[in-house]
Amino acid sequence: MYRERDEFVVKIEDIKALKVALGTGRDPPAIWKVQKALLQKFMPEVRDGQRQFSATNSYLGYFGDAKTKYKRVYVKFIENVNKKDYVRVCSKKPRNRPSQTLRHGQSKTGSSNKTCFSNSAAQKGSSAKSKARTVKQVKVKAEPPPKKRKKWVKEEYSSHSDSSVETQSDDDDNGFLSKGNTHGKTVKNIQQKSERPPTTPYVARFLNTRMMKETFKNYVELLVSTALDPDMIEASEQSNDEMYLPHMRKIDGMLNENKKRMISKFPLPPALKTALENFPELAVCAPGTKGGNSNLTKIKMSGKNYNKKTLQSLKQNSKRLKEFTVDQEKLQCCTLYHTLHHYKYHTYLICKKEASSILKQNKDLGQVETIQQCMENEKWVEDLFEKFGDHLTQAQQNCL
């Protein structure tokens, strides 16, 4: 079956090898399915004595100059087995023959025989619909009288607020139906409980679950791809990519939420806060004891400025003050806030170092194979995940 919406491409350098393989039965090169700014790899395999291509979990960026390195090929969709597509390459564009035309022609022959039956069925259907409407109208529940309406609403509200029932005294067993000041106190207690801020927002909590690990793994995979292709994040945002963006926004949201909570509890001077956000490196000097206050510690900030979206270094460095003196109480807040703010950039540098070490061992590896080898190192990914959890847990404990 040919589907017009599916677009497949092959590398221009592999076109000749693909034609030879189709004619001689040799092993053909891989083909790629276009998915906005990404290419999904389809590998050849033999199924039922026929050469087919199956979907894989390997992806490449498809934007900018990369689009000039591929040429379109036409395929026929065969089947989907265990959420895995199988296609077959065609030598030319197949004809799209919709099956509706045949059914439409056959329906004309039997239309004259079914005219009377359709008319009677329509009359029965209309009468059945009218009966259903009358039944539905009968079942409509009447509104309560104006005097009792408040009591009904309050009773329904009390049934949903279990916490308010626990705080009521023994004299308030009748709930909202009691008189005088008891009724006013109960309503006031519920309003106060509803106005209390939550202890920890849901987005800020670190949950060591399988879903959280999968989200973090996709986050790291995006950073590895960015280390190999600097335009990866920007291209994903422009195409509103659904593969990486949700995971990146989830992790970024957790980091930003914890930063806001820390600043609200431990306010920092604007100059110190700006310096912590601009310089990715922070060093803590030993507290001085000669003629100075031992409770004061000097921190030094350095490093190249970088673009917060693309994570690429900027040529111009900021000339703001790089040294500050803080007390012991704010020292931990400064270091933790700095770690959370630059976590994405430092993790990107770790991914870049890991990818470079793999390419040094095998210079012939492509982008997809390099990403695969990085993500197959489960201990490396697990260590990054544990450090990420430690940072969030430490931030939440300081904000209690």
MIZA-235197 format. One record per residue (C-alpha): residue in one letter; x, y, z. Coordinates in steps of 0.02 Angstrom, whole numbers, plus 50000, padded with zeros to 5 digits. Example, Ala and Ser with C-alpha at 12.3 -4.5 7.8 and 13.67 -1.06 7.14 Angstrom:
# residues 2
A506154977550390;S506844994750357;
***
This chain:
# residues 400
M500005000050000;Y500705016949950;R500455031450072;E500725048850002;R501045056550173;D502595045750205;E504185053250135;F505775042850126;V507505048150070;V509195040250037;K510925047650040;I511475053649868;E513085043849884;D512055027849913;I510895029749762;K511965019149646;A512185005549776;L510305005249807;K509915003149621;V511184989149604;A510484980549758;L508704981249693;G509244973349529;T510444960149593;G509764955949766;R511294962049860;D511194970050032;P510574988050002;P511045003450105;A509895010850235;I508465022650194;W507755036450303;K505985042050345;V505725060950356;Q504975066750521;K505035085750520;A506815090150575;L507345072050602;L507685056750495;Q507205039450559;K508335025450499;F507605010050410;M508774995150396;P508634981350263;E508164963650310;V507424948250226;R505654943450277;D504634929750192;G505944928550056;Q505794947150011;R506954961650041;Q506114974050159;F506614988650269;S506174989550454;A506105004650568;T507465007350699;N507715019050848;S509125028450761;Y508865046550710;L509815060350620;G509545078950605;Y508705084650444;F508865103350424;G509975116250341;D511305109250225;A510855091350273;K509335091850157;T510465093850006;K511335077150043;Y509785066350017;K508615061749875;R506845055249887;V506405036949859;Y504665029249848;V504135014949959;K502595004349989;F502005001550166;I501874982850204;E501334980850385;N501604986150565;V502174972550685;N502444976550870;K502414995250833;K503754992850700;D503444998150519;Y504014987750370;V504154995250195;R504774990150023;V505725001449902;C504945004349730;S505855008549570;K504595022449530;K503165031549612;P501715019449639;R499955023649586;N498785028649725;R497195018549693;P495885022249823;S494715007749858;Q493215019249878;T492915020649689;L492535002049673;R491365002249820;H490495017549751;G490185008849582;Q489504993349666;S488345003449774;K487485010949621;T486874993849562;G485984990149724;S485345007549760;S483665004949672;N483284989349774;K483664997849939;T482685014049913;C481075008249997;F482005000050139;S483055015650172;N481495026650178;S480635015350305;A482235013950407;A482395032850409;Q480605034650475;K480935021750612;G482565030250656;S481735047350672;S480355040450782;A481635031550892;K482645047550910;S481085057350961;K480685044251095;A482465044951159;R482365063851173;T480755062751275;V481555049951392;K483085060951415;Q481995076051452;V481075066451587;K482705061651672;V483305079651693;K483545082951879;A482665098151949;E483655111852035;P483485113652224;P482425127652299;P483345143952330;K483335141852520;K484025124152520;R485225126652375;K486595133652488;K486465118852605;W486575106452461;V488125114952391;K488955115652561;E488595097352596;E489355092552429;Y490895103252465;S491105095452638;S491065077852565;H492555081852452;S493625089952588;D494165075952703;S495435086552791;S494115098852853;V493105084752931;E494605078953033;T494875096253108;Q493075098553164;S492705096853349;D491475084753427;D490165098553435;D490185100253245;D489605082853200;N488185089953096;G489425098752980;F488695113152881;L486935110352944;S487395116853118;K486895134453171;G487745150553220;N489615152353251;T489995133953225;H489505135353043;G490575150953020;K492115142853101;T492005127652988;V491915138052829;K493355148852892;N494445133552926;I494135126952749;Q494575143752673;Q496185144552773;K496695126952720;S496325130752537;E497385146652546;R498915137652617;P500325135852488;P500835118052444;T502405111452527;T503275106652365;P502595109352187;Y502375093352089;V503525098951950;A504945101752075;R504905084452152;F506195071652101;L505385054752074;N506545039852049;T505355030651933;R505505021851767;M504605036051678;M505775048951756;K507285038851702;E506625037751524;T506335056551522;F508105059851582;K508815047451456;N507995056851312;Y508645073051387;V510425066351385;E510205059651208;L509715077051150;L511275084451231;V512375071251148;S511565075350980;T511885093851014;A513705090051050;L513845082350876;D512695094950791;P512655112450871;D511015117050784;M510045102350856;I509105111350996;E508675126450891;A508055115750747;S507005105150865;E506165120650936;Q505825127950764;S505005111850704;N504125109150873;D504885091750882;E503875079750989;M505285067451018;Y506495077651123;L505645094251169;P504415087551300;H505825078951394;M506945094251386;R505555105751447;K505155093751589;I506955093551656;D507175112351628;G505545115551720;M506095105551872;L507745115051880;N506915132051862;E505595128251993;N506905123652122;K507905139352080;K506375150252110;R506025142152278;M507825144752334;I507845163052284;S506175166152371;K506855158852534;F508655165352520;P508605181952425;L510255186752344;P510885204152297;P510535207952113;A512385209652069;L512815192852149;K511335184252067;T511795191151896;A513605185551914;L513065167951966;E511975166751810;N513275173651688;F514845164051734;P514785144951724;E516295141751838;L516305144952026;A517725142852151;V517595144452340;C519125151752427;A519625146652603;P518905158452736;G520185170952799;T520665171752984;K521995185352991;G521145201553042;G519525196352958;N517885188152996;S518025169252987;N516175168052943;L516445176952777;T517005167352624;K517575173752455;I516895165852296;K517625168452123;M516655166251961;S517445163651791;G517195154551626;K516575159051453;N514835165551427;Y513695154451323;N512015155051237;K510725148051359;K509685140451218;T510985133051100;L512315130251236;Q513655136851118;S515045148051184;L514975166751149;K516465176551088;Q516195191651202;N516405189251389;S515485199551519;K516505212451618;R515465211951777;L516225209251949;K516815191351971;E517255190952157;F516045191952303;T516125189552489;V514675180152569;D514295173052740;Q514205154552779;E512305154152775;K512205160652596;L513725151052534;Q512775134752511;C511345143952428;C512525152352304;T513415136252256;L511805126352239;Y510935140052140;H512445141052025;T512415122052001;L510575121651955;H510695136551838;H512155129551738;Y511685111151753;K511145109651572;Y512755117451508;H513895106851618;T512945090951570;Y513145096051388;L515035097451413;I515055080051492;C514095073051342;K515285081851223;K516785074251311;E516015056851304;A515625058351118;S517395064651083;S518175049851173;I517125037651069;L517605046350906;K519455045650954;Q519345026750965;N518445025250798;K518535040250682;D517445031950550;L515895031650660;G514425041950600;Q513325053150705;V511995039950736;E513235026450788;T514115038550906;I512475042950992;Q512035024551007;Q513695020151089;C513505034551213;M511755029151263;E512235010851273;N513425015251415;E512105012351548;K513255015651696;W513725032651624;V511885037551601;E511425030751774;D512795040951858;L512155056851774;F510385052751832;E510935050052013;K511885066552016;F510365075451945;G509295067952084;D510575073052216;H510525091252159;L508625092252166;T508515083152333;Q509805094852409;A508865110052344;Q507205103852414;Q507965100352585;N508665117952595;C506965125352555;L506015115952691;
***
